[in-house]
């Protein structure tokens, strides 16, 4: 999802990452947010954050702290 107001845009997304650990293929869900700023002729990434849900965490629930 992308939203914008004037020279600022923000993005939120969910995805599935893939990689290898110890030669074994893995996949993992992740969440991402980012803020971009329009400067001159280009959009620059000025902030981003990626997080991984806790294994077994149900959708819509957060882990108590």
Protein Blocks (a to p, Z undefined) as FASTA:
>chain_A
ZZdehjbccddddddddddeehiacddddddddddddehjbccdfbdcdddddehiaghi
acdZZ
